[in-house]
């Protein structure tokens, strides 16, 4: 399994934008298609909301890729 870390610079990131920013798809629109296909899990559960808010501490999985979302010193994840 490939593990990727993503550091938030704000309170949250929309799921489709996270997938784009870590390089799993070319655009936010492609990220929405990926989420709609049912291949994306958030904290182990299938997620179908394309723009759900992902916050620090959450895990996103797509196939054999696991993304750990980390907060930076300015975002407390609350």
Secondary structure, DSSP 8 states (H G I E B T S, - for coil): -EEEEEEESSS-EEHHHHHHHTTSSSSHHHHHHHHHTT-EEETTEE---TT-EE-TT-EEEETTEEEEEEE-TT----
